[in-house]
Amino acid sequence: MRGFPTREQVERIKARYPAGTRIRLHSMDDPYAPIPAGTEGVVQAVDDAGQLIMKWDNGRSLSLIPGEDSFSIIQQEEEQGMHMTMG
């Protein structure tokens, strides 16, 4: 995303990535301290610049920038399948 997003764009980002959304990172354009590809985490919030405030499973907290970083939402069904146990 080049420049700052409009208020409407930020609201769309907030609607698409509400707090609690699980994310899997594909790649990050941060030459100084990128999060490794494949890392998963949870959206904590969306800031006024439209960045996803993240809590990564590896303990890091670097934000994601929609349109700059490559990532996907982990589908709820996928997670539930991972946590199912035989009983």
Secondary structure, DSSP 4 states (H G I P E B T S, - for coil): --SPPPHHHHHHHHHHS-TT-EEEEEE---SSSPPPTT-EEEEEEE-TTSPEEEEETTS--PPB-BTTBEEEEPPHHHHHHHH----
